[in-house]
Amino acid sequence: QVQLVESGGGLVQPGGSLRLSCAASGSILSISAMGWYRQAPGKQRELVAIITRGGTTNYADSVKGRFTISRANAKSTVYLQMNNLQPEDTAVYYCYARKVNIDYWGQGTQVTVSS
């Protein structure tokens, strides 16, 4: 089992920045990828950014150039630096980890972009 705990969400004005953190614990060996998804009200959950064990990153087109995913602590912590946030970025952000074809999810953290 893998446990994921997110932190760092909140309310920010348009153009502002936030950094989300996700700490993985439990059976973290052989995690092949970690990342972030988000779900806005009335919409499906969508990929935001992902980083593989080898360091390859992938971003949704809507966040390229504004968001950066990174990791630390022997690859058990992943971060999402979000710059130039816009109202359309408002959503619940979920940390994600994949291990041996099993997907694990955090509880989610709310990000609200509003003036």
WOCOR-V203430 format. One record per helix or strand of 2 or more residues. SS is the DSSP state (A for helix, B for strand). FROM is the first residue (numbers start at 1). TO is the last residue. If there is no record, write none. Layout:
ss=SS from=FROM to=TO
ss=SS from=FROM to=TO
This chain:
ss=B from=2 to=7
ss=B from=10 to=12
ss=B from=18 to=26
ss=B from=31 to=39
ss=B from=46 to=52
ss=B from=57 to=59
ss=B from=67 to=72
ss=B from=77 to=82
ss=A from=87 to=89
ss=B from=91 to=99
ss=B from=102 to=105
ss=B from=109 to=113
